[in-house]
Amino acid sequence: MSLSSHSHGWNRLLPMTSNPHGQPGGQPYPRPYLEPSANPTWIGRVLPGNYQPAPGNPTSLPQQSWAIPPVPVRRSMGTLPLVITGAVLAIASLLLVVPFLLGNTGITGFVIGFIASLIPLSVVLLTVRLIDRWEPEPKRLLWFAFTWGAAVSIAGTLLIQPLFALAAPTSSEEAFTYFMATVQAPIVEEFTKSLGLLVLVLAARKYFDGPVDGVVFAFTIAAGFAFTENILYFGREIASSTDPGTDLVRIFILRGVMSPFAHAIFTGTTGLVMGFAARKWHPGYAVLAFFIGLLPAMFLHNRWNSMGQDFLAAYFVVQVPIFLVAAVGIILLRVAEGKLTRQRLMEYARAGWFTPAEVEMLATSRGRRQALRWASSRARGQQMKAFIRGATTLAFTRQRILSGRDVQVHQHDELEALRAIPGLRAAVLH
C-alpha cells in the first residue's frame, strides 16, 4: 500500500505495482541494459556495463524470486574504529591547542572568545544541516569531521607552522607577517584541514560517495577550524587591546558577520573535487583528488589573506561573488541529487517496491513536505521521516551498486534496506 495525494493531502491508498522487470509485458531486460533515463543528471552517471535491474519484490509477486541472492558479508564495526581514532587524536591535539589558546588569550579572553565564536559556528553548522538534509550523513562522521577541524587540524598547523617561519623573510616584521599570512596559512591550514577529508574518503568510503558529501564534510571540518581560530582572534583582542570592547566588535564583524563561510568555501573546493572522484572509487583517485583539490582551496585562501587596504573593495567585488557562486553551485548539486534519487526509486517502483505516487512523495522536496504534513496531522511524523530516510538510503545504495563500487557489499545492504521498506511503510499507515 502507499500514500497518494489529492486536494486534502496524502491520505488516499493506492495498490502496489506488479511489474518487477522494468519494461512492459514483464520481459526481463537483457543484461547489461542501460535504461534511457538511468542518467538524469551529471551526478553519478552509470556506465552500461555496470547497470543491472533492481531486485524484484517477492511480496507483491509470490512467484518471483530475488533478482540478486543475499550475499554473505562478514559484519564489521562500521565507523566505530574511525570515530575512536578521531577521538584519541582530538584529545591528544587538545593537549597542545588549549595551552596555546590560553597562553594567547588568558582565561577571560578564552571564555569570551569561546562564547562569541559559537555564533558564526552556529550559522555554518545550520547551513551544513540544510545542505545535508536530503541524505543525512551519519552523526558519528560529522562529529569526527568537526573535531578534526577544531582540534587535529589546529594542532597540525601549530606543529608545521614553525618550518615555514624558518623560510620566511626576516628583513622586516611586515614582510614576515605577510609571508606567514599569504603563504604559510593557505598551504598549511588547507593541508591539515583537507587531510581529514582524505581520512574520511579512505576509511568511510561507504558514506563519502559524491560532491554533496564532500561539501558537507568539508564545511564541517572548516567550521571546527574556524571555531577554534575565532576563539584565538576574539580572545586575543580581549587580552591585548586597550579598548577590548570596541576591538572585539570590530574583529567580530570582520570574522563573524562578513566572513563566517570563508574557511568553509576554501576547504569546500577540496571536498567538491574529492566528492567527484569518490563517484568512481579507487584509492589512487582519492589521493590524486586530494592534491588537486588543495590547489583552488589554497588559491582562494591566499587571495582572502592578501586583501589589504583595499579590503572592502576586494570583499564586495571578489569575495561576495565567490560566495554567491558557491551558493548557486550547492543548490545545483542538491537539485541534481534529488533527480538522481527520483530515478533510482523509479527503478525500484518498476520492480514492485513503490508506486509512482510514492516516488513523487519520497523523491521531491514538495512531496516530502506534503507527506510530513499529512503524517504529522495523524501523529505519524517520525514514522514518515524514517520511511523517507529508508527510501533515500536505498536510492543511494543502488547508485553505489551501479557505479561499480564494492558491488557485493552494497547488494547486501540493498537487500537489507529493501526488506525494511514494507515495515517502514506499515508504520506510517497504521
URSUL-V168991 format. One record per residue. N is the residue number from 0. RES is the residue in three letters. PHI is phi in radians with two decimals (999 if undefined). D_CENTER is the distance of its C-alpha to the mean C-alpha in Angstrom with 2 decimals. Layout:
BEGIN
[[N/RES/PHI/D_CENTER] [N/RES/PHI/D_CENTER]]
END
This chain:
BEGIN
[[0/MET/999/32.90] [1/SER/-2.63/30.31] [2/LEU/-1.78/29.91] [3/SER/-2.26/30.95] [4/SER/-1.86/31.36] [5/HIS/-2.46/34.53] [6/SER/-1.11/35.70] [7/HIS/-1.86/35.20] [8/GLY/2.11/31.72] [9/TRP/-1.54/30.26] [10/ASN/-2.50/33.35] [11/ARG/-2.10/35.19] [12/LEU/-1.59/34.99] [13/LEU/-2.13/34.85] [14/PRO/-1.28/35.80] [15/MET/-1.24/33.48] [16/THR/-1.28/33.70] [17/SER/-2.31/35.86] [18/ASN/-1.88/35.18] [19/PRO/-1.51/33.11] [20/HIS/-1.74/33.64] [21/GLY/1.64/31.91] [22/GLN/-2.57/35.01] [23/PRO/-0.97/38.18] [24/GLY/1.50/40.97] [25/GLY/1.28/38.90] [26/GLN/-1.42/39.23] [27/PRO/-1.24/36.58] [28/TYR/-1.19/34.62] [29/PRO/-1.17/35.82] [30/ARG/-1.96/33.24] [31/PRO/-1.39/31.34] [32/TYR/-2.35/31.11] [33/LEU/-1.74/28.45] [34/GLU/-1.06/28.54] [35/PRO/-0.98/28.95] [36/SER/-1.74/25.95] [37/ALA/-1.20/23.64] [38/ASN/-2.05/21.80] [39/PRO/-1.35/21.19] [40/THR/-2.71/18.72] [41/TRP/-1.32/17.95] [42/ILE/-1.52/14.61] [43/GLY/1.22/15.52] [44/ARG/-1.16/19.24] [45/VAL/-1.91/21.52] [46/LEU/-1.41/24.57] [47/PRO/-0.92/27.77] [48/GLY/-1.18/28.44] [49/ASN/-1.68/25.24] [50/TYR/-1.36/25.71] [51/GLN/-2.66/27.30] [52/PRO/-1.11/28.07] [53/ALA/-1.25/26.37] [54/PRO/-1.04/28.46] [55/GLY/-1.27/31.21] [56/ASN/-1.63/31.55] [57/PRO/-1.28/34.59] [58/THR/-1.30/34.85] [59/SER/-1.39/35.66] [60/LEU/-2.31/37.68] [61/PRO/-1.04/39.59] [62/GLN/-1.36/41.04] [63/GLN/-1.59/37.72] [64/SER/-1.82/36.21] [65/TRP/-1.09/32.63] [66/ALA/-1.17/31.86] [67/ILE/-2.22/30.11] [68/PRO/-1.17/31.67] [69/PRO/-0.98/29.68] [70/VAL/-1.81/28.79] [71/PRO/-1.13/29.65] [72/VAL/-2.24/26.78] [73/ARG/-1.19/27.27] [74/ARG/-1.16/24.96] [75/SER/-1.90/22.91] [76/MET/-1.49/21.63] [77/GLY/1.14/18.01] [78/THR/-1.56/15.64] [79/LEU/-1.03/18.54] [80/PRO/-1.03/20.04] [81/LEU/-1.11/16.89] [82/VAL/-1.15/16.54] [83/ILE/-1.11/20.30] [84/THR/-1.06/20.32] [85/GLY/-1.08/17.67] [86/ALA/-1.14/19.87] [87/VAL/-1.10/22.94] [88/LEU/-1.09/21.63] [89/ALA/-1.13/20.55] [90/ILE/-1.11/24.00] [91/ALA/-1.09/25.78] [92/SER/-1.17/24.00] [93/LEU/-1.11/24.98] [94/LEU/-1.13/28.56] [95/LEU/-1.67/28.38] [96/VAL/-1.26/26.15] [97/VAL/-1.08/27.93] [98/PRO/-1.05/31.42] [99/PHE/-1.09/30.34] [100/LEU/-1.14/29.06] [101/LEU/-1.12/32.18] [102/GLY/-1.17/34.42] [103/ASN/-1.70/33.20] [104/THR/-2.03/32.86] [105/GLY/1.33/35.24] [106/ILE/-1.16/34.62] [107/THR/-1.10/35.05] [108/GLY/-1.09/32.81] [109/PHE/-1.09/30.11] [110/VAL/-1.12/30.25] [111/ILE/-1.14/30.31] [112/GLY/-1.08/27.58] [113/PHE/-1.06/25.36] [114/ILE/-1.13/26.01] [115/ALA/-1.13/25.60] [116/SER/-1.24/22.28] [117/LEU/-1.14/20.85] [118/ILE/-1.21/21.16] [119/PRO/-1.10/18.86] [120/LEU/-1.06/16.38] [121/SER/-1.08/16.46] [122/VAL/-1.07/15.98] [123/VAL/-1.20/12.77] [124/LEU/-1.18/11.33] [125/LEU/-1.13/12.66] [126/THR/-1.14/10.97] [127/VAL/-1.03/7.49] [128/ARG/-1.10/8.98] [129/LEU/-1.13/10.29] [130/ILE/-1.13/7.39] [131/ASP/-1.55/5.82] [132/ARG/-1.18/9.51] [133/TRP/-1.17/10.24] [134/GLU/-2.32/8.77] [135/PRO/-1.07/7.72] [136/GLU/-1.39/6.47] [137/PRO/-1.01/9.75] [138/LYS/-1.05/10.91] [139/ARG/-1.00/12.57] [140/LEU/-1.26/9.70] [141/LEU/-1.17/8.35] [142/TRP/-1.13/12.06] [143/PHE/-1.02/12.41] [144/ALA/-1.06/9.97] [145/PHE/-1.14/11.88] [146/THR/-1.19/15.21] [147/TRP/-1.06/14.74] [148/GLY/-1.16/14.41] [149/ALA/-1.34/17.11] [150/ALA/-2.19/19.56] [151/VAL/-1.16/19.21] [152/SER/-1.21/18.37] [153/ILE/-1.15/21.05] [154/ALA/-1.09/23.50] [155/GLY/-1.06/22.91] [156/THR/-1.10/23.58] [157/LEU/-1.11/26.72] [158/LEU/-1.37/27.96] [159/ILE/-1.52/27.52] [160/GLN/-0.89/28.58] [161/PRO/-1.05/32.29] [162/LEU/-1.12/32.47] [163/PHE/-1.28/31.70] [164/ALA/-1.09/34.15] [165/LEU/-1.18/36.83] [166/ALA/-1.63/36.26] [167/ALA/-1.26/36.09] [168/PRO/-1.15/39.21] [169/THR/-2.01/41.63] [170/SER/-1.11/43.97] [171/SER/-2.75/42.78] [172/GLU/-1.12/40.33] [173/GLU/-1.13/38.83] [174/ALA/-1.13/38.27] [175/PHE/-1.09/36.72] [176/THR/-1.10/34.32] [177/TYR/-1.12/33.34] [178/PHE/-1.09/32.66] [179/MET/-1.17/30.48] [180/ALA/-1.37/28.46] [181/THR/-1.77/28.10] [182/VAL/-2.00/28.16] [183/GLN/-1.09/27.32] [184/ALA/-1.05/24.46] [185/PRO/-1.06/22.41] [186/ILE/-1.25/23.05] [187/VAL/-1.23/22.78] [188/GLU/-1.17/19.97] [189/GLU/-1.19/17.59] [190/PHE/-1.13/18.71] [191/THR/-1.21/18.25] [192/LYS/-1.17/14.80] [193/SER/-1.24/13.56] [194/LEU/-1.04/15.50] [195/GLY/-1.12/12.94] [196/LEU/-1.12/10.46] [197/LEU/-1.11/13.52] [198/VAL/-1.05/14.23] [199/LEU/-1.13/10.97] [200/VAL/-1.22/11.41] [201/LEU/-1.49/15.07] [202/ALA/-1.70/15.20] [203/ALA/-2.35/12.42] [204/ARG/-1.12/12.34] [205/LYS/-1.08/12.61] [206/TYR/-1.90/8.99] [207/PHE/-2.09/7.77] [208/ASP/-2.33/9.48] [209/GLY/-3.12/8.49] [210/PRO/-1.11/7.79] [211/VAL/-1.14/5.21] [212/ASP/-1.04/3.11] [213/GLY/-1.05/5.12] [214/VAL/-1.17/5.00] [215/VAL/-1.08/2.51] [216/PHE/-1.16/4.47] [217/ALA/-1.14/7.16] [218/PHE/-1.06/7.69] [219/THR/-1.20/8.04] [220/ILE/-1.07/10.33] [221/ALA/-1.12/12.08] [222/ALA/-1.08/12.67] [223/GLY/-1.13/14.38] [224/PHE/-1.09/16.35] [225/ALA/-1.11/17.51] [226/PHE/-1.04/18.50] [227/THR/-1.16/20.82] [228/GLU/-1.11/22.05] [229/ASN/-1.15/22.92] [230/ILE/-0.99/24.92] [231/LEU/-1.10/26.88] [232/TYR/-1.17/27.56] [233/PHE/-1.17/28.38] [234/GLY/-1.16/30.39] [235/ARG/-1.16/32.27] [236/GLU/-1.13/33.51] [237/ILE/-1.16/34.94] [238/ALA/-1.36/36.55] [239/SER/-1.99/38.08] [240/SER/-1.51/38.79] [241/THR/-1.40/42.19] [242/ASP/-2.31/40.62] [243/PRO/-1.04/37.39] [244/GLY/-1.09/36.79] [245/THR/-1.11/36.98] [246/ASP/-1.19/35.03] [247/LEU/-1.14/32.23] [248/VAL/-1.09/31.97] [249/ARG/-1.09/31.98] [250/ILE/-1.23/29.22] [251/PHE/-1.19/27.12] [252/ILE/-1.08/27.51] [253/LEU/-1.16/26.57] [254/ARG/-1.69/23.45] [255/GLY/-1.60/22.48] [256/VAL/-1.88/23.44] [257/MET/-1.45/23.54] [258/SER/-2.49/20.64] [259/PRO/-1.16/18.03] [260/PHE/-1.76/15.30] [261/ALA/-1.01/17.17] [262/HIS/-1.08/15.35] [263/ALA/-1.08/11.90] [264/ILE/-1.21/13.27] [265/PHE/-0.99/14.96] [266/THR/-1.24/12.25] [267/GLY/-1.06/9.80] [268/THR/-1.17/12.43] [269/THR/-1.13/12.27] [270/GLY/-1.06/8.58] [271/LEU/-1.11/9.56] [272/VAL/-1.09/12.65] [273/MET/-1.18/11.39] [274/GLY/-1.16/9.05] [275/PHE/-1.13/12.31] [276/ALA/-1.14/14.31] [277/ALA/-1.19/12.48] [278/ARG/-1.07/13.75] [279/LYS/-2.05/17.12] [280/TRP/-1.20/16.90] [281/HIS/-2.90/19.32] [282/PRO/-0.95/19.27] [283/GLY/-1.11/21.18] [284/TYR/-1.10/18.68] [285/ALA/-1.10/15.93] [286/VAL/-1.16/18.44] [287/LEU/-1.09/19.70] [288/ALA/-1.12/16.39] [289/PHE/-1.03/15.89] [290/PHE/-1.26/19.27] [291/ILE/-1.17/19.03] [292/GLY/-1.16/15.78] [293/LEU/-1.16/17.56] [294/LEU/-1.08/20.29] [295/PRO/-1.15/18.81] [296/ALA/-1.12/17.03] [297/MET/-1.16/20.44] [298/PHE/-1.12/22.30] [299/LEU/-1.10/20.51] [300/HIS/-1.11/20.90] [301/ASN/-1.07/24.52] [302/ARG/-1.10/25.25] [303/TRP/-1.15/24.04] [304/ASN/-1.27/26.16] [305/SER/-1.50/29.05] [306/MET/-1.20/29.67] [307/GLY/-2.02/32.97] [308/GLN/-1.15/35.74] [309/ASP/-1.62/34.36] [310/PHE/-0.98/31.07] [311/LEU/-1.09/31.24] [312/ALA/-1.10/32.18] [313/ALA/-1.14/29.43] [314/TYR/-1.09/26.89] [315/PHE/-1.40/27.82] [316/VAL/-1.50/28.65] [317/VAL/-1.98/25.78] [318/GLN/-1.24/22.94] [319/VAL/-1.09/22.83] [320/PRO/-1.04/22.75] [321/ILE/-1.09/19.89] [322/PHE/-1.09/17.89] [323/LEU/-1.14/19.02] [324/VAL/-1.08/18.14] [325/ALA/-1.07/14.54] [326/ALA/-1.11/14.51] [327/VAL/-1.11/16.23] [328/GLY/-1.06/13.98] [329/ILE/-1.15/10.87] [330/ILE/-1.08/13.36] [331/LEU/-1.11/14.55] [332/LEU/-1.09/11.29] [333/ARG/-1.12/11.06] [334/VAL/-1.08/14.76] [335/ALA/-1.12/14.59] [336/GLU/-1.11/12.10] [337/GLY/-1.13/14.68] [338/LYS/-1.09/17.52] [339/LEU/-1.16/16.31] [340/THR/-1.05/15.98] [341/ARG/-1.08/19.45] [342/GLN/-1.09/20.95] [343/ARG/-1.16/20.00] [344/LEU/-1.21/21.28] [345/MET/-1.10/24.37] [346/GLU/-1.14/25.08] [347/TYR/-1.22/25.11] [348/ALA/-1.10/27.28] [349/ARG/-1.18/29.75] [350/ALA/-1.61/29.85] [351/GLY/1.71/30.88] [352/TRP/-1.64/27.87] [353/PHE/-2.43/27.19] [354/THR/-1.61/29.30] [355/PRO/-0.98/28.33] [356/ALA/-1.13/28.39] [357/GLU/-1.14/25.85] [358/VAL/-1.06/23.51] [359/GLU/-1.10/23.89] [360/MET/-1.26/23.23] [361/LEU/-1.50/20.12] [362/ALA/-2.04/18.48] [363/THR/-2.28/19.22] [364/SER/-1.06/18.25] [365/ARG/-1.12/21.98] [366/GLY/-1.10/22.74] [367/ARG/-1.13/20.28] [368/ARG/-1.08/21.73] [369/GLN/-1.12/25.21] [370/ALA/-1.13/24.64] [371/LEU/-1.17/23.36] [372/ARG/-1.10/26.35] [373/TRP/-1.05/28.68] [374/ALA/-1.19/27.47] [375/SER/-1.11/27.50] [376/SER/-1.18/31.05] [377/ARG/-2.02/32.02] [378/ALA/1.02/30.27] [379/ARG/-2.20/27.78] [380/GLY/-1.10/24.59] [381/GLN/-1.14/22.83] [382/GLN/-1.15/24.10] [383/MET/-1.17/22.79] [384/LYS/-1.05/19.26] [385/ALA/-1.16/19.60] [386/PHE/-1.09/20.99] [387/ILE/-1.12/18.16] [388/ARG/-1.08/15.56] [389/GLY/-1.09/17.92] [390/ALA/-1.19/18.39] [391/THR/-1.14/14.77] [392/THR/-1.02/14.26] [393/LEU/-1.07/17.49] [394/ALA/-1.08/16.59] [395/PHE/-1.32/13.60] [396/THR/-1.13/15.93] [397/ARG/-1.11/18.53] [398/GLN/-1.08/16.47] [399/ARG/-1.12/16.09] [400/ILE/-1.08/19.84] [401/LEU/-1.24/20.75] [402/SER/-1.41/18.93] [403/GLY/1.50/21.32] [404/ARG/-1.61/18.93] [405/ASP/0.78/20.57] [406/VAL/-1.03/22.31] [407/GLN/-1.10/24.53] [408/VAL/-1.07/21.95] [409/HIS/-1.31/19.80] [410/GLN/-1.12/23.08] [411/HIS/-1.09/23.84] [412/ASP/-1.08/20.57] [413/GLU/-1.07/21.38] [414/LEU/-1.14/24.85] [415/GLU/-1.09/23.78] [416/ALA/-1.16/21.42] [417/LEU/-1.14/24.28] [418/ARG/-1.12/26.76] [419/ALA/-1.43/24.77] [420/ILE/-1.02/24.62] [421/PRO/-1.01/28.32] [422/GLY/-1.18/28.11] [423/LEU/-1.13/25.11] [424/ARG/-1.15/27.07] [425/ALA/-1.08/30.24] [426/ALA/-1.11/28.73] [427/VAL/-1.31/28.03] [428/LEU/-1.51/31.51] [429/HIS/-2.07/33.62]]
END
